Amino acid sequence: MLKETSSSSADRTEQMREIKNEVVALTGSPLYAYRKMNHYHPVIGEGSHHAKIMIVGEAPGRNEAETGRPFCGAAGKILDELLASIGIPRQDVYVTNIVKDRPPENRDPLPEEIAAYGPFLDRQIAVIQPKVIATLGRFSMVYVMEKFGLIDEMENISRAHGKVFTAHAPFGDLKIVPLYHPAASIYQQDLKETLRKDFQILKTIT
């Protein structure tokens, strides 16, 4: 359940620090042993705690787990290009994932992993109070749309991408925009142009 949170910069920073500390200490996570075995870091998120746009991916990859930074590998470069194409500096948005630890071999996150980490994303959303959540990939889309009661409006991502859905959060109206994951465009070049067009929507609704 999303709750109202204090909106001062100091309070938001402290609340985000608490979330980070809890994820670091999440020994009950299905991915904790894999994190420790590989000397990985959990990937909490980064960006403005007052961002109008929150970008939510699925789970970190190897580069992210090695550095503790979200979207810092090949998919991250594409994300940076997409944000630049609409004139929005990356530091002005908040970038995170549902799952905060890397799944083995970059496989899709499992339901129990999403269940373990989802509450932390819920709290991040409540702290940041974004106007727009852009979901990257189908797992992110499904989680966020279900969280905000939009399950009846949900479609396959091939149909939903680039559409704007309106939800109601404790902090006000919220726009949710499902997008393809940038990693998909590494292997399907035609998706990069689709992503570029879809990202234009983010500029018009903020």
ZADREN-298211 format. One record per residue: residue number from 1; chain; x, y, z of N, C-alpha, C in turn; residue in one letter. Coordinates in pm, 1 decimal. Atoms other than C-alpha are relative to their C-alpha. Layout:
N
ROSE, seq, mol, n.px, n.py, n.pz, ca.px, ca.py, ca.pz, c.px, c.py, c.pz, type
ROSE, NUM, A, X, Y, Z, X, Y, Z, X, Y, Z, a .
...
This chain:
206
ROSE, seq, mol, n.px, n.py, n.pz, ca.px, ca.py, ca.pz, c.px, c.py, c.pz, type
ROSE, 1, A, 84.4, -118.9, 0.0, 0.0, 0.0, 0.0, 87.5, 123.3, 0.0, m .
ROSE, 2, A, -77.0, -122.4, 5.0, 140.5, 337.1, -97.0, -54.2, 97.8, 102.2, l .
ROSE, 3, A, 39.9, -96.3, -101.0, 137.5, 596.3, 177.7, 61.3, 135.4, -31.5, k .
ROSE, 4, A, -57.3, -132.7, 12.2, 194.3, 968.8, 188.1, 130.6, 3.6, 77.8, e .
ROSE, 5, A, -126.3, -15.8, -70.6, 550.5, 1057.4, 283.2, 34.2, 147.1, 5.7, t .
ROSE, 6, A, -42.4, -138.9, -11.5, 717.7, 1377.2, 391.3, 74.6, 40.9, -125.4, s .
ROSE, 7, A, -50.0, -39.9, 131.0, 826.8, 1584.0, 93.1, 128.3, 81.2, 3.4, s .
ROSE, 8, A, -124.3, -77.9, -1.1, 1134.8, 1772.4, 215.7, 114.3, -84.7, -52.7, s .
ROSE, 9, A, -114.0, 71.9, 58.3, 1463.0, 1683.7, 48.5, 70.5, -85.6, 103.8, s .
ROSE, 10, A, -70.0, 75.3, -104.4, 1622.0, 1577.4, 377.4, -78.5, -124.2, 39.1, a .
ROSE, 11, A, 82.5, 114.6, -37.8, 1329.4, 1354.2, 467.2, 0.6, -106.6, -109.2, d .
ROSE, 12, A, -0.2, 97.4, 109.7, 1320.1, 1193.3, 123.2, 132.7, -74.4, -7.1, r .
ROSE, 13, A, -131.2, 63.7, 2.1, 1693.0, 1127.0, 133.2, 11.9, -102.4, 111.6, t .
ROSE, 14, A, -6.9, 92.4, -113.4, 1661.5, 966.2, 475.5, -86.4, -123.1, -24.6, e .
ROSE, 15, A, 86.6, 114.6, 29.4, 1370.2, 748.8, 365.8, 62.5, -91.3, -104.9, q .
ROSE, 16, A, -68.4, 81.5, 101.8, 1565.9, 634.4, 59.4, 119.0, -74.0, 60.7, m .
ROSE, 17, A, -111.9, 66.6, -67.3, 1863.0, 556.7, 281.0, -49.5, -120.4, 79.3, r .
ROSE, 18, A, 57.8, 111.4, -75.7, 1641.5, 339.8, 499.5, -33.8, -116.0, -93.3, e .
ROSE, 19, A, 32.4, 105.0, 98.0, 1517.3, 151.6, 193.2, 127.8, -72.6, -43.1, i .
ROSE, 20, A, -127.0, 60.8, 42.4, 1875.1, 95.4, 75.4, 54.6, -93.0, 107.6, k .
ROSE, 21, A, -55.6, 81.0, -108.4, 1987.5, -31.6, 415.0, -78.0, -129.2, 18.5, n .
ROSE, 22, A, 81.4, 120.8, -15.1, 1697.3, -275.3, 432.0, 24.7, -98.4, -113.9, e .
ROSE, 23, A, -28.7, 90.0, 112.4, 1768.4, -412.8, 83.8, 137.2, -64.6, 17.9, v .
ROSE, 24, A, -134.8, 54.0, -23.0, 2138.9, -452.6, 166.4, -4.4, -114.5, 100.5, v .
ROSE, 25, A, 6.4, 98.8, -108.0, 2043.9, -651.6, 475.3, -105.8, -107.7, -22.6, a .
ROSE, 26, A, 111.6, 90.7, 28.2, 1773.6, -859.1, 303.6, 48.8, -143.5, -17.8, l .
ROSE, 27, A, -54.6, 135.8, 6.7, 1916.8, -1199.9, 388.9, -105.7, -101.9, -41.2, t .
ROSE, 28, A, 106.7, 91.6, 37.6, 1576.8, -1360.2, 327.8, -34.3, 3.5, -147.8, g .
ROSE, 29, A, 26.7, -7.4, 143.7, 1582.3, -1262.7, -39.5, 43.6, -128.3, -70.5, s .
ROSE, 30, A, -41.9, 117.4, 77.9, 1591.5, -1553.7, -288.1, 130.8, 23.7, -74.8, p .
ROSE, 31, A, -120.8, -31.9, 75.9, 1885.2, -1371.4, -454.5, 117.4, 42.4, 89.9, l .
ROSE, 32, A, -105.4, -48.6, -90.6, 2088.3, -1284.3, -144.2, 126.0, -85.7, -10.1, y .
ROSE, 33, A, -116.2, 89.1, 6.4, 2315.2, -1592.3, -159.6, 76.5, 19.4, -130.6, a .
ROSE, 34, A, -64.2, -22.1, 130.0, 2381.9, -1532.3, -530.1, 76.1, 132.2, 0.3, y .
ROSE, 35, A, -69.1, -129.4, -12.6, 2469.2, -1168.9, -454.0, 132.1, -15.9, 74.3, r .
ROSE, 36, A, -121.0, 13.8, -82.7, 2718.1, -1266.9, -183.2, 104.2, -87.5, -69.4, k .
ROSE, 37, A, -91.9, 92.3, 66.7, 2869.8, -1552.3, -383.6, 79.7, 69.6, -109.7, m .
ROSE, 38, A, -64.7, -69.3, 111.1, 2951.7, -1319.5, -672.7, 54.7, 138.3, 35.8, n .
ROSE, 39, A, -46.4, -131.7, -47.2, 3041.8, -1015.3, -461.4, -70.6, 113.6, -75.1, h .
ROSE, 40, A, 81.2, -101.4, 66.8, 2762.5, -822.1, -627.7, -54.6, 100.2, 101.8, y .
ROSE, 41, A, 68.2, -100.6, -80.6, 2592.7, -510.6, -498.7, -149.0, -3.1, -33.4, h .
ROSE, 42, A, 138.5, -25.5, 36.3, 2219.3, -460.1, -470.1, -7.3, 132.7, -75.0, p .
ROSE, 43, A, 14.1, -121.2, 81.6, 2101.5, -194.3, -714.7, -130.5, 66.7, 41.4, v .
ROSE, 44, A, 117.4, -61.4, -60.0, 1866.3, 40.5, -536.9, -69.0, 95.7, -96.1, i .
ROSE, 45, A, 53.8, -101.4, 89.7, 1820.9, 323.3, -787.1, 81.9, 126.9, 12.9, g .
ROSE, 46, A, -71.6, -127.1, -7.3, 1955.4, 669.1, -860.0, -75.7, 107.0, -76.6, e .
ROSE, 47, A, 64.3, -113.1, 65.2, 1840.7, 1013.2, -964.0, -61.0, 94.5, 100.7, g .
ROSE, 48, A, 62.4, -101.1, -84.8, 1634.9, 1298.0, -826.3, -110.2, -60.3, 86.3, s .
ROSE, 49, A, 105.6, 45.4, -90.3, 1421.2, 1226.9, -521.1, -126.4, 84.8, -14.5, h .
ROSE, 50, A, 117.1, -82.6, 31.5, 1184.2, 1494.3, -655.3, -34.1, -11.6, -148.8, h .
ROSE, 51, A, 19.1, 18.2, 144.5, 1170.0, 1353.2, -1009.7, -147.4, -1.8, -38.0, a .
ROSE, 52, A, 135.3, 9.9, 55.5, 855.2, 1405.5, -1214.1, -18.6, -133.3, -70.9, k .
ROSE, 53, A, 5.0, 127.1, 72.7, 942.7, 1092.2, -1412.7, 80.6, -105.2, 74.6, i .
ROSE, 54, A, -68.2, 114.3, -60.2, 1029.1, 759.6, -1254.1, 4.1, -110.5, -104.2, m .
ROSE, 55, A, -18.3, 105.7, 99.0, 1168.4, 488.6, -1479.9, 25.7, -131.3, 74.2, i .
ROSE, 56, A, -6.9, 125.9, -73.7, 1117.8, 132.5, -1358.2, 28.1, -115.3, -95.7, v .
ROSE, 57, A, -36.1, 117.4, 77.4, 1299.0, -160.2, -1516.7, -34.4, -127.6, 75.5, g .
ROSE, 58, A, 36.9, 130.2, -55.7, 1290.6, -527.0, -1425.0, 98.0, -48.8, 105.4, e .
ROSE, 59, A, -102.1, 47.4, -93.1, 1617.0, -638.1, -1263.7, 137.0, 39.2, -54.3, a .
ROSE, 60, A, -132.3, -39.7, 48.2, 1984.4, -540.8, -1279.6, 72.7, -112.3, -72.0, p .
ROSE, 61, A, -89.0, 94.0, 66.0, 2233.5, -709.2, -1509.3, 135.3, -3.9, 69.0, g .
ROSE, 62, A, -130.7, 17.2, -63.8, 2597.0, -793.0, -1441.7, 70.5, 132.2, 25.2, r .
ROSE, 63, A, -66.2, -129.4, -20.2, 2737.5, -442.8, -1497.2, -61.6, 75.8, 116.6, n .
ROSE, 64, A, 69.9, -70.3, -106.3, 2474.0, -302.0, -1265.8, 32.2, -60.6, 136.4, e .
ROSE, 65, A, -28.1, 67.7, -126.8, 2534.7, -563.3, -996.6, 145.1, 20.8, 44.0, a .
ROSE, 66, A, -140.7, -22.7, -34.3, 2909.8, -504.5, -1013.0, 25.5, 141.4, 50.1, e .
ROSE, 67, A, -20.7, -140.5, -36.8, 2874.3, -128.3, -970.4, -102.0, 52.4, 99.6, t .
ROSE, 68, A, 106.8, -50.0, -84.4, 2550.2, -92.1, -776.0, -80.6, 111.7, -63.0, g .
ROSE, 69, A, 69.2, -107.9, 70.1, 2420.0, 152.5, -1038.9, -96.9, -57.1, -103.0, r .
ROSE, 70, A, 96.0, 51.3, 97.4, 2105.7, 95.9, -1248.0, 31.8, 47.9, -141.1, p .
ROSE, 71, A, -11.3, -34.1, 142.3, 2123.3, 93.3, -1626.1, 133.9, 69.6, -31.9, f .
ROSE, 72, A, -132.7, -55.0, 28.6, 2498.5, 147.7, -1656.2, 71.4, -78.0, -110.2, c .
ROSE, 73, A, -59.2, 78.5, 107.6, 2564.4, -113.8, -1928.6, -53.1, 42.4, -135.8, g .
ROSE, 74, A, 43.4, -29.6, 136.9, 2458.6, -136.4, -2292.5, -141.8, 56.2, -3.2, a .
ROSE, 75, A, 137.8, -50.2, -4.5, 2088.4, -90.2, -2213.4, -4.3, 139.7, 60.6, a .
ROSE, 76, A, -6.7, -132.0, -61.0, 2180.7, 207.0, -1998.4, 43.3, 107.8, -97.5, g .
ROSE, 77, A, -42.4, -96.9, 102.2, 2356.9, 377.3, -2288.1, -116.7, 35.7, -91.3, k .
ROSE, 78, A, 117.5, -26.4, 82.9, 2042.8, 339.6, -2495.2, -99.6, 86.3, 76.5, i .
ROSE, 79, A, 89.4, -81.3, -82.0, 1834.2, 477.5, -2209.0, 47.2, 144.8, 4.2, l .
ROSE, 80, A, -55.0, -136.3, -1.4, 2066.3, 778.5, -2186.5, -27.3, 71.3, -132.2, d .
ROSE, 81, A, 26.3, -58.6, 132.3, 2029.8, 835.8, -2561.5, -147.2, 38.0, -14.6, e .
ROSE, 82, A, 143.3, -25.9, 11.1, 1651.5, 814.7, -2538.7, -40.4, 121.5, 82.4, l .
ROSE, 83, A, 28.9, -116.7, -83.7, 1636.7, 1063.5, -2253.3, 55.0, 127.0, -64.3, l .
ROSE, 84, A, -60.1, -116.2, 66.9, 1872.8, 1297.0, -2439.7, -83.8, 43.1, -120.0, a .
ROSE, 85, A, 78.5, -31.6, 119.6, 1647.8, 1274.8, -2746.0, -123.8, 83.0, 32.5, s .
ROSE, 86, A, 114.9, -82.4, -39.3, 1366.0, 1437.7, -2547.2, 43.0, 114.9, 91.5, i .
ROSE, 87, A, -51.6, -114.5, -73.2, 1591.0, 1687.4, -2371.5, -16.1, -8.6, 150.8, g .
ROSE, 88, A, 13.0, 18.1, -144.7, 1558.4, 1538.8, -2022.8, 129.2, -60.5, 54.3, i .
ROSE, 89, A, -122.0, 54.0, -57.7, 1884.5, 1497.7, -1826.4, -30.8, -120.5, 89.0, p .
ROSE, 90, A, 25.3, 120.0, -79.7, 1912.5, 1156.5, -1664.8, -8.3, 32.6, 149.3, r .
ROSE, 91, A, 0.5, -31.0, -143.0, 1982.5, 1316.9, -1326.8, -131.6, 61.1, 46.5, q .
ROSE, 92, A, 129.3, -58.1, -36.3, 1637.1, 1477.0, -1338.4, -109.4, -104.1, 17.4, d .
ROSE, 93, A, 97.4, 107.6, -18.5, 1456.8, 1141.1, -1343.2, 51.9, -93.1, 109.8, v .
ROSE, 94, A, -46.4, 102.5, -93.3, 1471.2, 852.7, -1096.5, -10.7, -134.3, -69.3, y .
ROSE, 95, A, -9.1, 126.0, 73.1, 1580.1, 518.8, -1239.4, 20.3, -114.9, 99.3, v .
ROSE, 96, A, -12.7, 114.1, -88.6, 1530.4, 187.2, -1062.2, -55.8, -124.4, -68.7, t .
ROSE, 97, A, 58.7, 125.1, 46.8, 1411.1, -173.1, -1105.4, -95.1, -53.0, 106.3, n .
ROSE, 98, A, 81.4, 67.4, -101.9, 1148.1, -386.1, -935.8, 93.0, -83.3, 88.3, i .
ROSE, 99, A, -91.9, 88.3, -71.6, 1403.6, -651.2, -836.8, 133.4, 72.1, 14.9, v .
ROSE, 100, A, -118.9, -79.7, -30.0, 1710.0, -498.8, -671.4, 130.8, -79.5, -6.9, k .
ROSE, 101, A, -120.0, 82.3, 14.9, 1952.2, -791.2, -712.8, -4.0, -72.1, -133.9, d .
ROSE, 102, A, -7.7, 65.5, 130.4, 2073.7, -961.1, -1028.2, -44.2, -145.9, 7.5, r .
ROSE, 103, A, 30.5, 142.7, 11.9, 1904.5, -1291.1, -1116.9, 112.3, -70.5, -77.0, p .
ROSE, 104, A, -106.4, 73.7, 69.8, 2147.0, -1562.5, -1236.6, -18.0, 3.0, -151.6, p .
ROSE, 105, A, -3.6, 2.4, 146.2, 2243.2, -1537.7, -1604.5, -100.6, 96.5, -64.0, e .
ROSE, 106, A, 92.8, -101.4, 53.5, 2016.9, -1233.7, -1650.4, -136.1, -57.4, -38.5, n .
ROSE, 107, A, 131.5, 57.7, 31.5, 1711.7, -1458.6, -1657.3, -109.8, 94.1, 49.9, r .
ROSE, 108, A, 114.2, -77.5, -46.2, 1364.3, -1315.2, -1606.4, -17.4, -16.1, 150.7, d .
ROSE, 109, A, 25.4, 13.8, -143.4, 1275.8, -1239.8, -1244.7, -114.1, -96.0, 26.5, p .
ROSE, 110, A, 103.4, 95.5, -38.3, 1070.8, -1509.3, -1072.3, -104.8, 68.6, 87.9, l .
ROSE, 111, A, 105.8, -61.3, -81.5, 740.4, -1435.1, -896.5, 42.1, 24.0, 144.7, p .
ROSE, 112, A, -40.4, -18.1, -139.3, 896.1, -1488.5, -553.5, 103.7, 111.3, 16.2, e .
ROSE, 113, A, -96.4, -110.2, -4.6, 1174.1, -1243.4, -637.6, -71.3, 135.1, -11.4, e .
ROSE, 114, A, 79.7, -122.5, 12.5, 926.1, -980.1, -749.3, -74.4, 26.9, 130.8, i .
ROSE, 115, A, 72.0, -16.2, -126.8, 727.9, -1043.1, -430.3, 92.2, 49.8, 111.1, a .
ROSE, 116, A, -94.8, -39.8, -104.9, 1041.4, -997.8, -216.3, 40.5, 145.8, -12.3, a .
ROSE, 117, A, -52.8, -134.8, 20.9, 1150.6, -668.5, -372.9, -107.4, 104.2, -32.9, y .
ROSE, 118, A, 105.1, -93.6, 37.0, 821.2, -515.9, -486.2, -33.6, 103.0, 106.7, g .
ROSE, 119, A, 32.4, -98.2, -103.3, 745.4, -354.8, -148.2, 100.8, 114.9, 10.0, p .
ROSE, 120, A, -99.2, -108.1, -1.9, 1069.5, -156.8, -171.1, -27.3, 99.9, -112.7, f .
ROSE, 121, A, 38.1, -89.5, 109.2, 965.5, -19.0, -510.2, -122.3, 81.7, 40.0, l .
ROSE, 122, A, 118.6, -72.4, -45.0, 627.7, 71.5, -360.1, 40.2, 119.0, 86.8, d .
ROSE, 123, A, -43.9, -107.0, -90.0, 805.0, 274.1, -92.9, 76.3, 108.5, -75.7, r .
ROSE, 124, A, -70.9, -100.0, 80.4, 1031.9, 442.9, -347.8, -98.8, 89.5, -74.3, q .
ROSE, 125, A, 101.6, -78.8, 69.9, 727.5, 551.7, -546.8, -66.1, 98.0, 97.3, i .
ROSE, 126, A, 64.5, -85.6, -99.5, 566.3, 688.4, -229.3, 90.2, 115.7, 42.0, a .
ROSE, 127, A, -94.4, -106.2, -36.9, 880.6, 886.2, -144.4, 11.5, 103.4, -111.5, v .
ROSE, 128, A, -26.8, -90.7, 112.2, 937.7, 1033.7, -490.4, -126.5, 72.0, -46.6, i .
ROSE, 129, A, 127.2, -58.9, 42.3, 569.1, 1096.6, -571.3, 7.2, 52.4, -144.9, q .
ROSE, 130, A, -15.8, -44.5, 139.4, 627.5, 1106.8, -949.4, -132.9, 35.6, -64.5, p .
ROSE, 131, A, 117.8, -27.8, 82.6, 384.3, 1246.2, -1203.9, -18.1, -108.4, -104.9, k .
ROSE, 132, A, -0.2, 101.4, 105.9, 479.0, 974.3, -1453.9, 88.2, -117.2, 42.3, v .
ROSE, 133, A, -84.8, 118.6, -12.5, 604.9, 617.3, -1420.0, 8.9, -63.9, -137.3, i .
ROSE, 134, A, -25.4, 69.3, 125.9, 761.3, 476.4, -1736.5, 52.0, -138.3, 34.3, a .
ROSE, 135, A, -41.9, 136.7, -29.0, 782.3, 98.7, -1713.4, 75.9, -55.4, -120.3, t .
ROSE, 136, A, -84.0, 56.4, 105.7, 1051.0, -82.1, -1913.2, -10.5, -151.2, 3.2, l .
ROSE, 137, A, 15.4, 144.4, 6.0, 958.3, -434.1, -2015.4, -131.8, -46.6, 60.8, g .
ROSE, 138, A, 133.0, 47.8, -37.2, 656.3, -651.5, -1948.7, -13.9, -27.4, 149.6, r .
ROSE, 139, A, 11.3, 27.6, -143.1, 737.2, -752.2, -1589.0, -26.0, 128.7, 77.6, f .
ROSE, 140, A, 19.6, -129.7, -63.6, 761.5, -389.4, -1485.3, -140.2, 53.0, -28.9, s .
ROSE, 141, A, 133.9, -45.5, 37.3, 445.0, -302.6, -1676.6, -106.9, -69.9, 82.9, m .
ROSE, 142, A, 100.8, 77.2, -72.1, 244.5, -582.7, -1514.5, -1.3, 37.8, 147.3, v .
ROSE, 143, A, -6.0, -30.5, -143.8, 367.3, -503.8, -1162.9, -61.6, 136.0, 29.8, y .
ROSE, 144, A, 45.3, -136.3, -28.8, 302.0, -130.0, -1178.1, -148.2, 17.1, -31.4, v .
ROSE, 145, A, 141.5, -14.9, 34.3, -32.7, -153.7, -1355.1, -89.4, -75.9, 98.7, m .
ROSE, 146, A, 76.4, 70.9, -102.8, -155.9, -416.0, -1109.7, -1.1, 78.5, 129.8, e .
ROSE, 147, A, -11.8, -75.1, -125.2, -31.8, -203.7, -819.3, -97.1, 117.5, 3.5, k .
ROSE, 148, A, 86.7, -117.4, 3.8, -238.5, 91.5, -934.0, -139.0, -30.1, -54.4, f .
ROSE, 149, A, 136.8, 37.0, 31.4, -553.8, -102.3, -1013.5, -38.2, 8.1, -146.3, g .
ROSE, 150, A, 26.9, -10.8, 143.4, -521.5, -101.5, -1391.3, 1.4, -134.9, -70.7, l .
ROSE, 151, A, -10.9, 133.8, 57.9, -528.0, -475.4, -1445.1, -102.2, -21.5, -112.5, i .
ROSE, 152, A, 103.5, 17.7, 103.0, -851.5, -453.4, -1647.6, 36.2, 70.3, -131.2, d .
ROSE, 153, A, -41.2, -73.7, 119.0, -682.9, -212.2, -1891.0, 127.6, -56.4, -63.0, e .
ROSE, 154, A, -129.1, 50.9, 44.1, -368.2, -418.6, -1932.1, -10.9, -77.8, -131.1, m .
ROSE, 155, A, -10.9, 71.7, 126.5, -269.0, -547.2, -2274.6, 140.6, -58.1, -9.6, e .
ROSE, 156, A, -135.5, 43.6, 31.2, 29.2, -730.8, -2417.3, 85.9, 122.7, -27.5, n .
ROSE, 157, A, -84.4, -117.9, 15.6, 325.9, -494.6, -2422.9, 13.5, 42.8, -145.9, i .
ROSE, 158, A, -7.7, -36.5, 141.9, 332.0, -508.6, -2802.9, -115.7, 91.2, -41.2, s .
ROSE, 159, A, 113.4, -88.5, 25.0, -5.7, -330.9, -2790.5, -0.7, 119.8, 95.5, r .
ROSE, 160, A, 7.9, -104.1, -103.2, 36.1, -126.6, -2471.7, 111.2, 103.6, -9.3, a .
ROSE, 161, A, -114.9, -90.9, -2.6, 374.0, 32.9, -2543.4, -36.1, 136.6, -58.8, h .
ROSE, 162, A, 23.9, -135.8, 47.3, 357.2, 408.2, -2581.1, -135.9, 57.1, 35.2, g .
ROSE, 163, A, 129.5, -51.3, -43.6, 5.9, 435.8, -2440.8, 12.4, 63.9, 138.3, k .
ROSE, 164, A, 0.0, -67.7, -129.5, -73.0, 657.8, -2143.4, -121.9, -45.9, 79.1, v .
ROSE, 165, A, 106.3, 44.4, -89.2, -277.2, 513.3, -1856.6, -2.9, 90.8, 122.1, f .
ROSE, 166, A, 13.4, -88.1, -115.6, -410.9, 728.6, -1575.1, -39.4, -80.6, 122.1, t .
ROSE, 167, A, 28.9, 66.2, -126.9, -406.1, 602.9, -1218.0, -9.6, 106.0, 109.7, a .
ROSE, 168, A, 12.6, -91.3, -113.4, -475.8, 757.0, -880.2, 83.8, -54.2, 114.9, h .
ROSE, 169, A, -87.0, 34.4, -111.8, -214.3, 751.3, -605.2, -31.9, 91.2, 117.7, a .
ROSE, 170, A, 24.8, -87.2, -115.7, -227.2, 894.8, -251.5, 54.9, 141.3, -17.1, p .
ROSE, 171, A, -61.4, -131.7, 19.9, -9.7, 1182.3, -374.1, -54.7, 72.4, -123.2, f .
ROSE, 172, A, 60.8, -68.1, 114.3, -225.1, 1265.2, -679.1, -11.7, -89.2, -122.0, g .
ROSE, 173, A, 12.7, 74.7, 124.5, -296.4, 1160.2, -1035.0, 137.2, -41.1, -52.4, d .
ROSE, 174, A, -125.6, 58.6, 46.4, -30.3, 946.2, -1196.6, -20.1, -55.1, -139.9, l .
ROSE, 175, A, 0.7, 55.5, 135.1, 41.1, 865.1, -1560.2, 97.5, -117.1, -5.7, k .
ROSE, 176, A, -85.2, 117.7, 16.7, 179.5, 520.3, -1640.3, 15.9, -26.7, -148.6, i .
ROSE, 177, A, -29.7, 18.8, 142.1, 349.7, 465.4, -1975.1, 84.2, -127.2, -16.9, v .
ROSE, 178, A, -78.7, 120.4, 27.9, 454.9, 109.3, -2067.5, 89.3, 21.3, -122.8, p .
ROSE, 179, A, -96.8, -11.1, 109.5, 764.2, 97.1, -2288.1, 74.2, -132.5, -14.5, l .
ROSE, 180, A, -89.4, 114.0, 16.1, 980.0, -173.6, -2438.4, 126.0, 22.8, 82.7, y .
ROSE, 181, A, -127.6, -11.2, -71.3, 1295.7, -248.2, -2242.8, 109.3, 36.4, -100.5, h .
ROSE, 182, A, -107.0, -37.3, 93.7, 1597.8, -77.1, -2404.2, 87.0, -117.4, -43.9, p .
ROSE, 183, A, -82.6, 115.6, 36.1, 1783.1, -410.0, -2396.3, -55.5, -73.0, -121.4, a .
ROSE, 184, A, 60.8, 69.4, 113.6, 1534.2, -548.3, -2649.0, 45.9, 59.6, -132.4, a .
ROSE, 185, A, -40.9, -65.2, 124.7, 1652.4, -293.4, -2905.0, 144.2, -31.6, -38.1, s .
ROSE, 186, A, -136.6, 42.6, 33.3, 2007.1, -429.3, -2884.8, -5.4, -112.4, -104.3, i .
ROSE, 187, A, 13.0, 115.9, 88.3, 1886.8, -740.8, -3066.2, -102.6, 22.5, -111.3, y .
ROSE, 188, A, 99.1, -34.0, 101.6, 1596.4, -586.9, -3259.0, 10.5, 149.8, -27.5, q .
ROSE, 189, A, -31.2, -139.9, 26.3, 1717.9, -264.1, -3412.3, -124.5, 84.1, -29.3, q .
ROSE, 190, A, 119.4, -77.0, 31.3, 1370.3, -164.8, -3532.0, -70.6, 50.2, 125.2, d .
ROSE, 191, A, 62.3, -43.5, -124.2, 1261.9, -137.9, -3169.0, 58.9, 131.4, 51.2, l .
ROSE, 192, A, -60.5, -124.5, -47.2, 1502.7, 149.5, -3112.2, -78.9, 120.3, -49.7, k .
ROSE, 193, A, 79.8, -110.0, 53.6, 1300.1, 373.6, -3340.1, -136.4, 5.2, 67.9, e .
ROSE, 194, A, 126.0, 4.0, -73.8, 981.9, 258.4, -3168.0, 17.6, 63.5, 137.4, t .
ROSE, 195, A, -28.4, -58.4, -131.1, 1136.2, 345.9, -2832.2, 17.0, 151.4, -9.5, l .
ROSE, 196, A, -23.6, -143.8, 17.8, 1245.4, 684.3, -2962.8, -133.7, 75.4, -14.0, r .
ROSE, 197, A, 132.0, -62.4, 17.2, 889.8, 763.9, -3072.3, -79.5, -3.1, 129.7, k .
ROSE, 198, A, 74.4, 12.4, -124.6, 741.3, 634.7, -2748.8, 51.4, 96.9, 106.8, d .
ROSE, 199, A, -57.8, -90.1, -100.2, 980.9, 844.1, -2539.5, -48.7, 143.2, -19.9, f .
ROSE, 200, A, 51.8, -134.5, 24.0, 845.0, 1157.9, -2706.6, -125.0, 26.4, 84.6, q .
ROSE, 201, A, 121.9, -13.8, -79.1, 523.7, 1091.6, -2514.4, 32.9, 49.2, 140.5, i .
ROSE, 202, A, -38.3, -42.3, -134.7, 707.5, 1138.6, -2185.3, 16.3, 150.4, 8.2, l .
ROSE, 203, A, -20.9, -145.0, 0.7, 794.3, 1491.2, -2284.4, -133.6, 74.7, -3.5, k .
ROSE, 204, A, 127.5, -71.9, 15.4, 435.2, 1582.0, -2373.3, -87.1, -8.3, 124.2, t .
ROSE, 205, A, 87.9, 15.3, -116.4, 280.2, 1459.7, -2046.1, 63.7, 46.2, 128.9, i .
ROSE, 206, A, -60.9, -57.2, -119.5, 523.2, 1621.6, -1806.3, 6.0, 149.9, -16.1, t .
